[in-house]
Structures are given as C-alpha cells and as structure tokens.
Amino acid sequence: MKTLQQLTKEINELTLRIEQDYPELYQYLDENPITISYSDQSELTVNSFSEYLDSLKSILEKYIESHK
C-alpha cells in the first residue's frame, strides 16, 4: 500500500501533467465532483488520497480517449 507522501507526489505530478499537456482540461479540475473529502469529523486517509488519484487518472484517460 502506498503512503500519503507517495500518493501526494503522484497527485501533484499528474496534476502538473494535466496543467502542462491538457490546459483545456485543467481548468475543470476544480469542478470535479470527486474530490478529497474532508470535514471536521473526518481525517485525510490513504484511501481518500488513493480515490482522488484514481479519479484524476480516470478523468484524464476519458479525456484522451474522447479527443483522439
């Protein structure tokens, strides 16, 4: 299982890739309904980071596939 640090690094790298290579997609990331959930009652977990990374990967894959 990956650590929070590893997941954070991957999220940052993927976000940077999207920003640089797909700026038209990057502008919509803030509108992504799948985000890292956090409230006063919850804590950031490896699972929440992993789910967020998976959602970013999925968004990018779908975008690339639909714009070939």
N, CA, C and O atoms as CSV, one atom per row, in Angstrom:
chain,resi,resn,atom,element,x,y,z
A,1,MET,N,N,0.847,-1.175,0.000
A,1,MET,CA,C,0.000,0.000,0.000
A,1,MET,C,C,0.893,1.239,0.000
A,1,MET,O,O,1.937,1.282,0.651
A,2,LYS,N,N,0.451,2.231,-0.744
A,2,LYS,CA,C,1.210,3.464,-0.844
A,2,LYS,C,C,0.997,4.330,0.394
A,2,LYS,O,O,-0.016,4.229,1.086
A,3,THR,N,N,1.972,5.170,0.642
A,3,THR,CA,C,1.873,6.094,1.768
A,3,THR,C,C,1.216,7.393,1.304
A,3,THR,O,O,1.092,7.645,0.106
A,4,LEU,N,N,0.799,8.208,2.266
A,4,LEU,CA,C,0.235,9.515,1.923
A,4,LEU,C,C,1.240,10.343,1.127
A,4,LEU,O,O,0.870,11.048,0.189
A,5,GLN,N,N,2.492,10.252,1.501
A,5,GLN,CA,C,3.535,11.013,0.801
A,5,GLN,C,C,3.643,10.569,-0.660
A,5,GLN,O,O,3.744,11.411,-1.552
A,6,GLN,N,N,3.622,9.276,-0.911
A,6,GLN,CA,C,3.696,8.769,-2.282
A,6,GLN,C,C,2.476,9.199,-3.091
A,6,GLN,O,O,2.593,9.617,-4.243
A,7,LEU,N,N,1.316,9.090,-2.476
A,7,LEU,CA,C,0.087,9.486,-3.170
A,7,LEU,C,C,0.070,10.969,-3.469
A,7,LEU,O,O,-0.336,11.379,-4.557
A,8,THR,N,N,0.503,11.775,-2.522
A,8,THR,CA,C,0.559,13.218,-2.728
A,8,THR,C,C,1.496,13.550,-3.879
A,8,THR,O,O,1.190,14.409,-4.706
A,9,LYS,N,N,2.620,12.881,-3.933
A,9,LYS,CA,C,3.581,13.094,-5.015
A,9,LYS,C,C,2.948,12.739,-6.361
A,9,LYS,O,O,3.068,13.499,-7.322
A,10,GLU,N,N,2.281,11.600,-6.433
A,10,GLU,CA,C,1.630,11.188,-7.674
A,10,GLU,C,C,0.526,12.157,-8.081
A,10,GLU,O,O,0.394,12.484,-9.260
A,11,ILE,N,N,-0.262,12.616,-7.123
A,11,ILE,CA,C,-1.329,13.579,-7.412
A,11,ILE,C,C,-0.728,14.867,-7.961
A,11,ILE,O,O,-1.223,15.419,-8.944
A,12,ASN,N,N,0.331,15.341,-7.332
A,12,ASN,CA,C,0.986,16.559,-7.802
A,12,ASN,C,C,1.554,16.389,-9.207
A,12,ASN,O,O,1.407,17.279,-10.045
A,13,GLU,N,N,2.195,15.265,-9.468
A,13,GLU,CA,C,2.769,15.018,-10.788
A,13,GLU,C,C,1.682,14.915,-11.862
A,13,GLU,O,O,1.830,15.460,-12.955
A,14,LEU,N,N,0.611,14.228,-11.550
A,14,LEU,CA,C,-0.475,14.087,-12.521
A,14,LEU,C,C,-1.166,15.420,-12.771
A,14,LEU,O,O,-1.504,15.747,-13.909
A,15,THR,N,N,-1.372,16.179,-11.718
A,15,THR,CA,C,-1.993,17.493,-11.871
A,15,THR,C,C,-1.107,18.404,-12.717
A,15,THR,O,O,-1.609,19.140,-13.566
A,16,LEU,N,N,0.186,18.361,-12.496
A,16,LEU,CA,C,1.119,19.156,-13.292
A,16,LEU,C,C,1.092,18.719,-14.753
A,16,LEU,O,O,1.114,19.556,-15.655
A,17,ARG,N,N,1.046,17.424,-14.984
A,17,ARG,CA,C,0.957,16.916,-16.364
A,17,ARG,C,C,-0.307,17.421,-17.050
A,17,ARG,O,O,-0.267,17.864,-18.198
A,18,ILE,N,N,-1.411,17.349,-16.346
A,18,ILE,CA,C,-2.670,17.843,-16.918
A,18,ILE,C,C,-2.563,19.330,-17.200
A,18,ILE,O,O,-2.980,19.791,-18.262
A,19,GLU,N,N,-2.011,20.079,-16.268
A,19,GLU,CA,C,-1.878,21.529,-16.446
A,19,GLU,C,C,-1.023,21.858,-17.663
A,19,GLU,O,O,-1.360,22.758,-18.432
A,20,GLN,N,N,0.083,21.137,-17.843
A,20,GLN,CA,C,1.006,21.441,-18.931
A,20,GLN,C,C,0.547,20.886,-20.277
A,20,GLN,O,O,0.647,21.568,-21.297
A,21,ASP,N,N,0.049,19.661,-20.281
A,21,ASP,CA,C,-0.280,18.983,-21.538
A,21,ASP,C,C,-1.742,19.120,-21.963
A,21,ASP,O,O,-2.068,18.988,-23.143
A,22,TYR,N,N,-2.608,19.381,-21.004
A,22,TYR,CA,C,-4.044,19.462,-21.293
A,22,TYR,C,C,-4.655,20.666,-20.568
A,22,TYR,O,O,-5.540,20.495,-19.730
A,23,PRO,N,N,-4.196,21.870,-20.878
A,23,PRO,CA,C,-4.697,23.037,-20.142
A,23,PRO,C,C,-6.207,23.228,-20.281
A,23,PRO,O,O,-6.849,23.789,-19.393
A,24,GLU,N,N,-6.766,22.765,-21.385
A,24,GLU,CA,C,-8.211,22.872,-21.568
A,24,GLU,C,C,-8.960,21.988,-20.569
A,24,GLU,O,O,-10.099,22.290,-20.212
A,25,LEU,N,N,-8.339,20.916,-20.120
A,25,LEU,CA,C,-8.931,20.038,-19.115
A,25,LEU,C,C,-8.647,20.548,-17.704
A,25,LEU,O,O,-9.491,20.446,-16.814
A,26,TYR,N,N,-7.479,21.083,-17.518
A,26,TYR,CA,C,-7.051,21.534,-16.188
A,26,TYR,C,C,-8.036,22.523,-15.572
A,26,TYR,O,O,-8.288,22.482,-14.368
A,27,GLN,N,N,-8.583,23.395,-16.381
A,27,GLN,CA,C,-9.499,24.413,-15.860
A,27,GLN,C,C,-10.743,23.811,-15.210
A,27,GLN,O,O,-11.410,24.476,-14.417
A,28,TYR,N,N,-11.057,22.565,-15.537
A,28,TYR,CA,C,-12.252,21.932,-14.985
A,28,TYR,C,C,-11.981,21.087,-13.744
A,28,TYR,O,O,-12.924,20.567,-13.148
A,29,LEU,N,N,-10.743,20.940,-13.346
A,29,LEU,CA,C,-10.445,20.093,-12.190
A,29,LEU,C,C,-11.091,20.601,-10.912
A,29,LEU,O,O,-11.493,19.798,-10.070
A,30,ASP,N,N,-11.200,21.900,-10.750
A,30,ASP,CA,C,-11.861,22.449,-9.565
A,30,ASP,C,C,-13.349,22.107,-9.536
A,30,ASP,O,O,-13.977,22.108,-8.477
A,31,GLU,N,N,-13.898,21.816,-10.705
A,31,GLU,CA,C,-15.309,21.490,-10.795
A,31,GLU,C,C,-15.561,20.000,-10.652
A,31,GLU,O,O,-16.707,19.554,-10.691
A,32,ASN,N,N,-14.507,19.237,-10.490
A,32,ASN,CA,C,-14.626,17.794,-10.364
A,32,ASN,C,C,-15.424,17.446,-9.106
A,32,ASN,O,O,-15.036,17.838,-8.006
A,33,PRO,N,N,-16.531,16.718,-9.253
A,33,PRO,CA,C,-17.327,16.381,-8.070
A,33,PRO,C,C,-16.633,15.372,-7.159
A,33,PRO,O,O,-17.001,15.230,-5.993
A,34,ILE,N,N,-15.634,14.677,-7.686
A,34,ILE,CA,C,-14.895,13.708,-6.867
A,34,ILE,C,C,-13.646,14.408,-6.362
A,34,ILE,O,O,-12.682,14.597,-7.103
A,35,THR,N,N,-13.673,14.787,-5.105
A,35,THR,CA,C,-12.528,15.455,-4.509
A,35,THR,C,C,-12.144,14.743,-3.229
A,35,THR,O,O,-12.837,13.835,-2.771
A,36,ILE,N,N,-11.052,15.160,-2.672
A,36,ILE,CA,C,-10.659,14.579,-1.396
A,36,ILE,C,C,-11.628,15.096,-0.353
A,36,ILE,O,O,-11.665,16.290,-0.056
A,37,SER,N,N,-12.405,14.194,0.195
A,37,SER,CA,C,-13.406,14.630,1.167
A,37,SER,C,C,-12.744,14.913,2.508
A,37,SER,O,O,-11.875,14.171,2.966
A,38,TYR,N,N,-13.171,15.986,3.109
A,38,TYR,CA,C,-12.620,16.358,4.405
A,38,TYR,C,C,-13.650,17.200,5.152
A,38,TYR,O,O,-14.219,18.143,4.602
A,39,SER,N,N,-13.870,16.855,6.370
A,39,SER,CA,C,-14.727,17.660,7.231
A,39,SER,C,C,-14.152,17.596,8.635
A,39,SER,O,O,-13.169,16.894,8.870
A,40,ASP,N,N,-14.739,18.302,9.548
A,40,ASP,CA,C,-14.242,18.307,10.917
A,40,ASP,C,C,-14.272,16.912,11.533
A,40,ASP,O,O,-13.457,16.595,12.399
A,41,GLN,N,N,-15.206,16.085,11.091
A,41,GLN,CA,C,-15.348,14.756,11.675
A,41,GLN,C,C,-14.460,13.712,10.997
A,41,GLN,O,O,-14.261,12.625,11.539
A,42,SER,N,N,-13.938,14.025,9.842
A,42,SER,CA,C,-13.134,13.033,9.136
A,42,SER,C,C,-11.677,13.476,9.062
A,42,SER,O,O,-11.339,14.638,9.290
A,43,GLU,N,N,-10.867,12.544,8.749
A,43,GLU,CA,C,-9.460,12.864,8.585
A,43,GLU,C,C,-9.020,12.408,7.202
A,43,GLU,O,O,-9.628,11.520,6.604
A,44,LEU,N,N,-7.975,13.017,6.710
A,44,LEU,CA,C,-7.451,12.624,5.414
A,44,LEU,C,C,-6.773,11.270,5.566
A,44,LEU,O,O,-5.919,11.075,6.431
A,45,THR,N,N,-7.168,10.354,4.716
A,45,THR,CA,C,-6.649,9.000,4.822
A,45,THR,C,C,-5.966,8.593,3.521
A,45,THR,O,O,-6.142,9.225,2.479
A,46,VAL,N,N,-5.199,7.542,3.609
A,46,VAL,CA,C,-4.569,6.983,2.423
A,46,VAL,C,C,-5.652,6.620,1.410
A,46,VAL,O,O,-5.483,6.838,0.210
A,47,ASN,N,N,-6.744,6.077,1.886
A,47,ASN,CA,C,-7.833,5.689,0.997
A,47,ASN,C,C,-8.431,6.891,0.266
A,47,ASN,O,O,-8.693,6.808,-0.934
A,48,SER,N,N,-8.649,7.989,0.956
A,48,SER,CA,C,-9.231,9.160,0.301
A,48,SER,C,C,-8.273,9.733,-0.746
A,48,SER,O,O,-8.711,10.179,-1.806
A,49,PHE,N,N,-6.981,9.725,-0.457
A,49,PHE,CA,C,-5.998,10.197,-1.439
A,49,PHE,C,C,-5.944,9.250,-2.632
A,49,PHE,O,O,-5.856,9.691,-3.778
A,50,SER,N,N,-5.997,7.975,-2.366
A,50,SER,CA,C,-5.969,6.980,-3.429
A,50,SER,C,C,-7.190,7.114,-4.337
A,50,SER,O,O,-7.067,7.037,-5.560
A,51,GLU,N,N,-8.344,7.311,-3.754
A,51,GLU,CA,C,-9.566,7.501,-4.539
A,51,GLU,C,C,-9.474,8.765,-5.392
A,51,GLU,O,O,-9.901,8.777,-6.547
A,52,TYR,N,N,-8.920,9.815,-4.820
A,52,TYR,CA,C,-8.774,11.055,-5.576
A,52,TYR,C,C,-7.806,10.866,-6.739
A,52,TYR,O,O,-8.083,11.324,-7.848
A,53,LEU,N,N,-6.690,10.207,-6.511
A,53,LEU,CA,C,-5.733,9.934,-7.581
A,53,LEU,C,C,-6.392,9.105,-8.676
A,53,LEU,O,O,-6.209,9.388,-9.860
A,54,ASP,N,N,-7.141,8.103,-8.300
A,54,ASP,CA,C,-7.847,7.277,-9.282
A,54,ASP,C,C,-8.839,8.106,-10.091
A,54,ASP,O,O,-8.988,7.896,-11.295
A,55,SER,N,N,-9.511,9.036,-9.441
A,55,SER,CA,C,-10.473,9.872,-10.167
A,55,SER,C,C,-9.753,10.776,-11.171
A,55,SER,O,O,-10.245,10.983,-12.280
A,56,LEU,N,N,-8.595,11.315,-10.789
A,56,LEU,CA,C,-7.824,12.142,-11.726
A,56,LEU,C,C,-7.365,11.316,-12.924
A,56,LEU,O,O,-7.448,11.771,-14.065
A,57,LYS,N,N,-6.887,10.118,-12.669
A,57,LYS,CA,C,-6.457,9.234,-13.751
A,57,LYS,C,C,-7.615,8.915,-14.685
A,57,LYS,O,O,-7.457,8.922,-15.906
A,58,SER,N,N,-8.757,8.641,-14.116
A,58,SER,CA,C,-9.937,8.321,-14.912
A,58,SER,C,C,-10.369,9.499,-15.782
A,58,SER,O,O,-10.692,9.327,-16.957
A,59,ILE,N,N,-10.372,10.679,-15.206
A,59,ILE,CA,C,-10.735,11.884,-15.970
A,59,ILE,C,C,-9.794,12.064,-17.148
A,59,ILE,O,O,-10.234,12.324,-18.268
A,60,LEU,N,N,-8.499,11.925,-16.896
A,60,LEU,CA,C,-7.518,12.100,-17.956
A,60,LEU,C,C,-7.663,11.025,-19.027
A,60,LEU,O,O,-7.633,11.336,-20.218
A,61,GLU,N,N,-7.819,9.783,-18.629
A,61,GLU,CA,C,-7.980,8.693,-19.594
A,61,GLU,C,C,-9.211,8.907,-20.473
A,61,GLU,O,O,-9.143,8.734,-21.689
A,62,LYS,N,N,-10.315,9.275,-19.871
A,62,LYS,CA,C,-11.545,9.513,-20.641
A,62,LYS,C,C,-11.373,10.690,-21.585
A,62,LYS,O,O,-11.848,10.660,-22.720
A,63,TYR,N,N,-10.700,11.716,-21.118
A,63,TYR,CA,C,-10.476,12.887,-21.959
A,63,TYR,C,C,-9.611,12.533,-23.161
A,63,TYR,O,O,-9.937,12.893,-24.292
A,64,ILE,N,N,-8.515,11.832,-22.919
A,64,ILE,CA,C,-7.615,11.437,-24.004
A,64,ILE,C,C,-8.345,10.550,-25.003
A,64,ILE,O,O,-8.213,10.733,-26.213
A,65,GLU,N,N,-9.109,9.595,-24.502
A,65,GLU,CA,C,-9.853,8.696,-25.380
A,65,GLU,C,C,-10.872,9.433,-26.230
A,65,GLU,O,O,-11.040,9.115,-27.408
A,66,SER,N,N,-11.538,10.390,-25.668
A,66,SER,CA,C,-12.587,11.107,-26.418
A,66,SER,C,C,-12.033,12.186,-27.342
A,66,SER,O,O,-12.777,12.741,-28.151
A,67,HIS,N,N,-10.747,12.491,-27.237
A,67,HIS,CA,C,-10.157,13.536,-28.087
A,67,HIS,C,C,-9.051,13.000,-28.997
A,67,HIS,O,O,-8.116,13.721,-29.345
A,68,LYS,N,N,-9.167,11.760,-29.367
A,68,LYS,CA,C,-8.198,11.181,-30.312
A,68,LYS,C,C,-8.509,11.595,-31.716
A,68,LYS,O,O,-7.802,11.204,-32.645
